[in-house]
Amino acid sequence: MQRMRKVPAALVILAGFAAAPAFAQGPPPPPPPSFPPQQLDQLVSRIALYPDPLLAQILAAATYSNDIPAAAQWADQHHYLVGQELANAIQGDQLPWDPSVQALLPFPSVLDMMNSDMNWTAQLGNAFLAQQQDVMDAVQRQRGIAQRYGYLRSNGQVLVGGGPYITIMPVNPAFVVVPWYDPGIVFFPPRPGFVIGGGIRFGFGVSIGGFFAPWGWAPGGIRFDWGARAVYLNNARWGRTWANRGVYVHPAYAGFRRPAPGFVRPPEAHAVQRRSEPERAAAREGRAAPREEHRGAGERERR
């Protein structure tokens, strides 16, 4: 009988260690999504005509879509707070969401819109992570269509810039309008007899002052560089992408303290009051908000 040769135990152990990485490796990360131009046009259509600062903030916040539902609820329940009281509440409640989402808390109607269609919000965020330049190009295409058909033009609330890129800026940087329009109307030729001037309503807006400067709401703090296809939040270039989305921390937000995992928020120090239906309807219809019905610590300044 042929004798079997003994293999030293040390060699067997080393061979096992050498082979281990092949078994320890998990599945490769998913590839970034890819959206064709026509789909990007549809994704941005409902916000393409928003003022530049608000649009930029929405695009960044959408990349943290998991934060949106809870943030929308908080904004709705604290909508009556204004100015320093609202800024203090945001900081005092030690909210766990990314500062790009916190920056939208003064805009409960915007967060409500995002929360009401989470599939759209998640797709918008993924598109901005994977194809930021293409998303910005889609915004410009949609703005060009609305301007060509006469719907998008300067008025008492916004200044619409001409070329080579179409900008939409608030007349008063401290008052940011949230326009209402139907994408099925303003991006198509007007029907005979349709009053073009009523295609976009700019009656609803939010007063936003220096109290929210830590989140970037200061003149020029939130903006696009359309030529460079860049977005600036709180005066720092936004760099979150599909590849670094798990580790990215925006440079301008590095000073924000984030609660540790398992952190339990302290009890509310202020009343919780949801918006009334007339207030919700005003935002949906682009009208000035009715007088605040609740009597909380302050009254939202809208006109």
DRENBA-211075 format. One record per residue (C-alpha): x, y, z; residue number from 1. Coordinates in Angstrom, 1 decimal, decimal comma. Layout:
BEGIN
((X Y Z) NUM);
...
***
This chain:
BEGIN
((0,0 0,0 0,0) 1);
((1,3 3,4 -0,9) 2);
((2,1 5,5 2,1) 3);
((0,4 9,0 2,3) 4);
((2,8 11,9 2,8) 5);
((2,0 14,0 5,8) 6);
((1,5 17,7 5,2) 7);
((2,7 19,9 8,0) 8);
((-0,1 21,4 10,1) 9);
((1,4 24,9 9,8) 10);
((1,0 24,8 6,0) 11);
((-2,6 23,7 6,3) 12);
((-3,4 26,7 8,6) 13);
((-1,6 29,2 6,3) 14);
((-3,5 27,9 3,3) 15);
((-6,7 28,3 5,1) 16);
((-5,9 32,0 5,9) 17);
((-4,9 32,6 2,3) 18);
((-8,2 31,3 1,0) 19);
((-10,3 33,1 3,7) 20);
((-10,6 36,5 1,9) 21);
((-12,2 34,8 -1,1) 22);
((-15,0 33,6 1,1) 23);
((-15,2 36,7 3,3) 24);
((-15,9 39,1 0,4) 25);
((-19,5 40,1 0,2) 26);
((-21,5 41,0 -3,0) 27);
((-20,2 44,0 -4,9) 28);
((-21,9 47,3 -4,2) 29);
((-24,8 48,1 -6,4) 30);
((-24,0 50,2 -9,5) 31);
((-25,2 53,8 -9,6) 32);
((-28,6 54,4 -11,1) 33);
((-28,8 55,8 -14,6) 34);
((-31,6 58,1 -15,6) 35);
((-32,1 59,2 -19,3) 36);
((-32,7 62,9 -20,0) 37);
((-36,5 62,5 -20,5) 38);
((-36,9 60,8 -17,1) 39);
((-34,8 63,5 -15,4) 40);
((-37,0 66,2 -17,0) 41);
((-40,0 64,5 -15,4) 42);
((-38,3 64,2 -12,1) 43);
((-37,3 67,9 -11,8) 44);
((-40,5 69,3 -13,4) 45);
((-42,4 69,9 -10,2) 46);
((-39,5 71,9 -8,6) 47);
((-37,6 73,3 -11,6) 48);
((-39,3 76,7 -11,3) 49);
((-38,6 77,1 -7,6) 50);
((-36,1 79,9 -6,6) 51);
((-32,5 78,8 -6,9) 52);
((-31,7 78,7 -3,2) 53);
((-34,8 76,6 -2,3) 54);
((-34,3 74,3 -5,3) 55);
((-30,6 73,6 -4,3) 56);
((-31,6 72,8 -0,8) 57);
((-34,3 70,4 -1,9) 58);
((-32,0 68,5 -4,2) 59);
((-29,4 68,1 -1,4) 60);
((-32,1 67,1 1,2) 61);
((-33,5 64,5 -1,2) 62);
((-30,3 62,6 -1,0) 63);
((-31,2 61,9 2,6) 64);
((-34,7 60,7 1,8) 65);
((-34,9 58,5 4,9) 66);
((-34,9 61,6 7,0) 67);
((-37,8 63,3 5,2) 68);
((-40,9 61,7 6,8) 69);
((-39,9 62,5 10,4) 70);
((-38,6 66,0 9,4) 71);
((-41,9 66,7 7,7) 72);
((-43,9 65,7 10,8) 73);
((-41,7 67,9 13,0) 74);
((-42,0 70,9 10,7) 75);
((-45,8 70,5 10,5) 76);
((-46,1 70,3 14,3) 77);
((-43,9 73,4 14,9) 78);
((-45,0 75,5 11,9) 79);
((-46,2 78,3 14,2) 80);
((-42,7 79,0 15,5) 81);
((-40,8 81,8 13,7) 82);
((-37,4 83,4 13,6) 83);
((-35,2 82,8 16,6) 84);
((-37,8 80,7 18,3) 85);
((-37,8 78,2 15,4) 86);
((-34,0 78,2 15,2) 87);
((-33,8 77,6 19,0) 88);
((-36,3 74,8 18,7) 89);
((-34,4 73,1 15,9) 90);
((-31,2 73,2 18,0) 91);
((-32,8 72,5 21,4) 92);
((-34,6 69,4 20,2) 93);
((-31,3 67,9 19,1) 94);
((-32,8 66,6 15,8) 95);
((-30,9 63,7 14,3) 96);
((-31,4 64,5 10,6) 97);
((-28,8 65,8 8,3) 98);
((-28,4 69,6 8,3) 99);
((-29,4 69,7 4,6) 100);
((-32,8 68,4 5,7) 101);
((-32,9 70,6 8,8) 102);
((-32,5 73,6 6,5) 103);
((-36,0 72,9 5,1) 104);
((-37,7 72,9 8,5) 105);
((-38,9 76,5 8,0) 106);
((-40,7 75,2 4,9) 107);
((-43,3 72,7 6,2) 108);
((-45,2 72,7 2,9) 109);
((-42,1 71,7 1,0) 110);
((-41,3 68,8 3,3) 111);
((-44,9 67,8 3,2) 112);
((-44,7 67,7 -0,6) 113);
((-41,6 65,5 -0,5) 114);
((-43,1 63,2 2,1) 115);
((-46,3 62,8 0,2) 116);
((-44,5 61,1 -2,7) 117);
((-41,5 59,3 -1,2) 118);
((-40,9 57,3 -4,4) 119);
((-40,3 60,6 -6,3) 120);
((-38,2 62,0 -3,5) 121);
((-35,9 58,9 -3,4) 122);
((-35,5 58,9 -7,1) 123);
((-34,7 62,6 -7,2) 124);
((-32,1 62,1 -4,5) 125);
((-30,5 59,1 -6,2) 126);
((-30,4 61,0 -9,5) 127);
((-28,7 64,0 -7,8) 128);
((-26,2 61,6 -6,2) 129);
((-25,4 59,8 -9,4) 130);
((-25,9 62,5 -12,1) 131);
((-25,7 65,9 -10,5) 132);
((-24,7 67,7 -13,7) 133);
((-27,4 65,9 -15,7) 134);
((-30,0 67,0 -13,1) 135);
((-28,9 70,6 -13,4) 136);
((-29,1 70,4 -17,2) 137);
((-32,7 69,0 -16,9) 138);
((-33,6 72,0 -14,7) 139);
((-32,3 74,4 -17,3) 140);
((-34,2 72,6 -20,1) 141);
((-37,5 72,8 -18,1) 142);
((-36,9 76,5 -17,3) 143);
((-36,2 77,2 -20,9) 144);
((-39,5 75,7 -22,0) 145);
((-41,5 77,6 -19,4) 146);
((-39,8 80,8 -20,3) 147);
((-40,2 80,3 -24,0) 148);
((-44,0 79,8 -23,6) 149);
((-44,2 83,0 -21,5) 150);
((-45,0 81,4 -18,1) 151);
((-41,7 82,1 -16,4) 152);
((-40,8 85,8 -16,0) 153);
((-39,8 88,3 -13,4) 154);
((-42,4 89,7 -11,0) 155);
((-42,7 91,3 -7,6) 156);
((-41,4 88,1 -5,9) 157);
((-38,7 86,7 -8,2) 158);
((-36,1 87,9 -10,7) 159);
((-35,7 85,6 -13,7) 160);
((-32,3 85,9 -15,3) 161);
((-31,7 85,4 -19,0) 162);
((-28,7 83,6 -20,5) 163);
((-26,7 81,7 -20,9) 164);
((-28,3 80,1 -17,8) 165);
((-31,8 80,8 -16,5) 166);
((-31,7 81,8 -12,8) 167);
((-34,6 82,4 -10,5) 168);
((-33,8 84,5 -7,4) 169);
((-36,0 86,0 -4,7) 170);
((-36,5 89,8 -5,0) 171);
((-36,1 89,9 -1,2) 172);
((-33,6 87,3 0,0) 173);
((-35,3 87,2 3,4) 174);
((-38,6 86,1 1,8) 175);
((-38,5 82,9 -0,2) 176);
((-41,6 82,1 -2,3) 177);
((-42,8 78,5 -2,8) 178);
((-44,4 78,8 -6,3) 179);
((-47,4 76,7 -7,3) 180);
((-47,8 75,5 -10,9) 181);
((-49,0 72,5 -12,9) 182);
((-46,2 70,9 -14,9) 183);
((-48,9 69,6 -17,3) 184);
((-49,5 73,3 -18,2) 185);
((-46,4 75,4 -17,9) 186);
((-44,1 73,1 -20,0) 187);
((-46,5 72,9 -22,9) 188);
((-47,8 75,5 -25,4) 189);
((-50,7 77,5 -23,9) 190);
((-54,2 76,7 -24,9) 191);
((-56,1 79,3 -26,8) 192);
((-57,6 81,8 -24,4) 193);
((-55,5 80,6 -21,4) 194);
((-54,2 83,4 -19,2) 195);
((-50,5 82,8 -19,2) 196);
((-49,9 85,1 -16,2) 197);
((-51,9 82,8 -14,0) 198);
((-49,8 79,7 -14,9) 199);
((-47,5 80,1 -11,9) 200);
((-48,6 81,5 -8,6) 201);
((-46,1 83,2 -6,3) 202);
((-48,3 84,2 -3,4) 203);
((-47,1 81,8 -0,8) 204);
((-43,7 82,1 0,8) 205);
((-41,7 82,0 4,0) 206);
((-39,8 84,7 5,8) 207);
((-36,2 83,5 6,4) 208);
((-33,7 85,6 8,1) 209);
((-30,3 85,6 9,7) 210);
((-31,5 83,2 12,5) 211);
((-31,1 80,4 10,0) 212);
((-27,6 81,4 8,8) 213);
((-26,0 78,3 10,4) 214);
((-28,0 76,2 7,9) 215);
((-26,9 78,5 5,0) 216);
((-29,8 80,9 4,8) 217);
((-27,9 84,0 4,3) 218);
((-27,6 86,1 1,1) 219);
((-25,7 84,0 -1,4) 220);
((-25,1 81,2 1,0) 221);
((-27,2 78,7 -1,0) 222);
((-26,7 78,9 -4,7) 223);
((-25,9 77,2 -8,0) 224);
((-22,8 77,8 -10,2) 225);
((-24,6 76,8 -13,3) 226);
((-21,6 77,1 -15,6) 227);
((-19,5 74,8 -13,4) 228);
((-22,5 72,5 -12,7) 229);
((-21,9 73,0 -9,0) 230);
((-24,1 73,5 -5,9) 231);
((-23,1 75,5 -2,8) 232);
((-24,7 75,1 0,5) 233);
((-23,7 77,4 3,3) 234);
((-21,0 78,7 1,0) 235);
((-19,3 75,3 0,5) 236);
((-19,5 73,2 -2,6) 237);
((-21,7 70,2 -2,2) 238);
((-19,8 67,0 -2,9) 239);
((-22,0 64,1 -1,9) 240);
((-22,1 61,5 -4,7) 241);
((-23,3 57,9 -5,1) 242);
((-19,8 56,6 -4,4) 243);
((-19,2 58,5 -1,1) 244);
((-22,8 58,8 0,1) 245);
((-22,1 56,6 3,2) 246);
((-19,3 58,7 4,6) 247);
((-19,7 62,2 3,2) 248);
((-20,0 65,1 5,6) 249);
((-20,6 68,5 4,1) 250);
((-17,7 70,8 5,1) 251);
((-20,0 73,6 6,1) 252);
((-22,0 71,3 8,3) 253);
((-18,9 69,8 10,1) 254);
((-19,7 71,9 13,2) 255);
((-23,2 70,4 13,7) 256);
((-23,3 68,0 16,6) 257);
((-25,0 64,8 15,6) 258);
((-26,7 62,6 18,3) 259);
((-25,0 59,3 18,9) 260);
((-26,8 56,1 18,0) 261);
((-29,4 55,2 20,6) 262);
((-29,8 58,8 21,7) 263);
((-33,2 59,7 23,2) 264);
((-34,4 63,1 22,4) 265);
((-35,4 65,3 25,4) 266);
((-39,1 66,0 26,0) 267);
((-40,6 68,8 23,9) 268);
((-40,2 72,2 25,4) 269);
((-42,9 73,8 23,2) 270);
((-46,4 73,1 22,0) 271);
((-47,0 70,6 19,2) 272);
((-49,6 72,1 16,8) 273);
((-50,3 70,8 13,3) 274);
((-51,2 73,2 10,4) 275);
((-54,8 73,8 9,9) 276);
((-56,5 72,8 6,6) 277);
((-56,7 76,5 5,4) 278);
((-53,0 76,8 5,9) 279);
((-52,3 73,6 4,0) 280);
((-54,6 74,7 1,2) 281);
((-52,8 78,1 0,9) 282);
((-49,5 76,3 0,3) 283);
((-51,0 73,9 -2,2) 284);
((-52,6 76,7 -4,2) 285);
((-49,8 79,2 -4,1) 286);
((-51,8 81,7 -2,0) 287);
((-50,8 83,9 0,9) 288);
((-51,3 81,9 4,1) 289);
((-54,3 82,9 6,3) 290);
((-53,7 84,5 9,6) 291);
((-52,2 81,9 12,0) 292);
((-55,0 80,3 13,9) 293);
((-52,9 78,9 16,7) 294);
((-51,6 81,1 19,5) 295);
((-48,3 79,6 20,2) 296);
((-45,0 81,2 21,1) 297);
((-44,9 83,1 17,9) 298);
((-46,7 83,7 14,6) 299);
((-45,3 82,7 11,2) 300);
((-44,5 85,8 9,1) 301);
((-45,9 85,2 5,7) 302);
((-47,5 87,4 3,2) 303);
***
